[in-house]
Amino acid sequence: MFKAVYPGTFDPITSGHEDIARRAAGLFPQVILAVAESSGKQPFFSQVERVEMAAAVLADCPGIQVVAFSELLMKFVRAQGARVVLRGLRAASDF
């Protein structure tokens, strides 16, 4: 039983983000959508707002938990007891 973390800024959450999270929920018993602080990116929405938006979009999916994080990703992943990190690919440069 693997727990997965799907990290990102989600500024705002998009249909693509939602699709990846929902697909992951079909593969893993628990998916943590981890909303990064990302102050260096100067996000449009605050971290609290981004968590609230993502939680509202995914409220009907009990296998997905939306949480905020601000530490290094791998430190967060270990603290959550997760074994998988999910990433979406947007363009050829992401490969």
Secondary structure as GFF3:
##gff-version 3
##sequence-region A 1 95
A	DSSP	beta_strand	3	8	.	.	.	ID=ss1
A	DSSP	alpha_helix	15	27	.	.	.	ID=ss2
A	DSSP	beta_strand	30	36	.	.	.	ID=ss3
A	DSSP	three_ten_helix	39	41	.	.	.	ID=ss4
A	DSSP	alpha_helix	47	57	.	.	.	ID=ss5
A	DSSP	beta_strand	64	69	.	.	.	ID=ss6
A	DSSP	alpha_helix	73	80	.	.	.	ID=ss7
A	DSSP	beta_strand	84	85	.	.	.	ID=ss8
A	DSSP	three_ten_helix	92	94	.	.	.	ID=ss9
###
